[in-house]
Amino acid sequence: MQESDGLCGSDSAGNSIAEHKNAYRRRIRCMRRELSEATLRAWDEQLVAQLITAIDDIAATLQRTDDEPLVIATYLPVANEPGAHTPGGFIPSLLSALDKRIPCRVVIPRVEDKRQLSWHPWSPENLVTTSFGIREPDERSTPIPLDTVDLAIVPALAYDVAGYRLGQGGGYYDCTLADRRSSRQSSGQSSTFHTIGLVHPHEILPAVPHDDWDVQLTTVVTTLGRHRFPGS
């Protein structure tokens, strides 16, 4: 993605950071709409393989027994997001690839009030589709505490080389990640909470506009490999 229009993360020519973010969002959404079905399918197959390598490496750094499940929080990709065109489904493919390698448990989000997300065990039988076209756990599902999650796979429109994330604009994941890191610090745990961002290969940029409250990720994965950031 070319940066010839001079958009950056600071105020410029009277434009706010929010306006810069929205300009980036429009451009990246347009570029995603132009991707072909064949390209998205091919990228997704490579993406799962790269993601498994990243999860393997992260799991090796965690203090857990061999039979203790790794709790992975992830989202259900839609439209032209990375993972949405994975044959057989993104989460089933992920679980199949991890089978017999790492015992794991997958949880997925449900949108709550005040820009919060609750996390629920993955169960394809208990999903509903929201008015935004997003699938999430229904009311029969029981949430689990966020502090039981070992790593989170996070959606985005783009990342930059420092690990800053450009999301869709709702603020849900920034609040969630900030809360998780805060809970680790208050409990005396390491402040590092492992986060994996997924984007298409051309969506890692030199810089994206960000505010003080935006959270940096530790790892970003594309079909071409993994990018780890300082402190990860």
Secondary structure, 3 states (H helix, E strand, C coil): CCCCCCCCCCCECCECHHHHHHHHHHHHHHHHHCCCHHHHHHHHHHHHHHHHHHHHHHHHHCCCCCCCCEEEECCCCCCCCCCCCCCCCHHHHHHHHHCCCCCEEEEEEEECCCCCEEEEECCHHHEEECCCCCEEECCCCCCECHHHCCEEEECCCEEECCCEEECCCCCHHHHHHHHHHHHHHHCCCCCCCEEEEECCHHHEECCCCCCCCCCECCEEEECCEEEECCCC
